[in-house]
Amino acid sequence: MNLLDLSTHAQAGRIAALDLISLEGGIYVLEALLDGRRHSLRDAGGRVWHLRSVEHARDLLKELPELPFFLVQQSAYDEMCGLAEGRREPLRVPIGMRSLW
């Protein structure tokens, strides 16, 4: 999904939520939940768009209506200590689409 598609679906009220996923190396990717499926935000070349920060994502999304927006991070325990027994869900924290300052 490109930014224009995301905007169109958001304006029509079809985006259930946005997840900003934190990856190793200070990279973030944005996924939109549409019709029960996740769609990565892609650039003009069709590649997954790598964002630099939460603020970079907010700047990119400033024209969209307010949507449920989450910062998603994998468990640091898994990275530092090895896999825990059982399934461990990523940390999913609600954040605002707009900066507070």
Buried (B, 14 or more C-beta within 10 A) or exposed (E): BBBEBBBEBBEEEEBEBBBBBBEEEEEBBBBBBBEEEEBBBBEEEEEEBBBEEBEBBBEBBEEBEEBEBBBBEBBEEEEEEEEEEEEEEBEEEEBEBEEEE
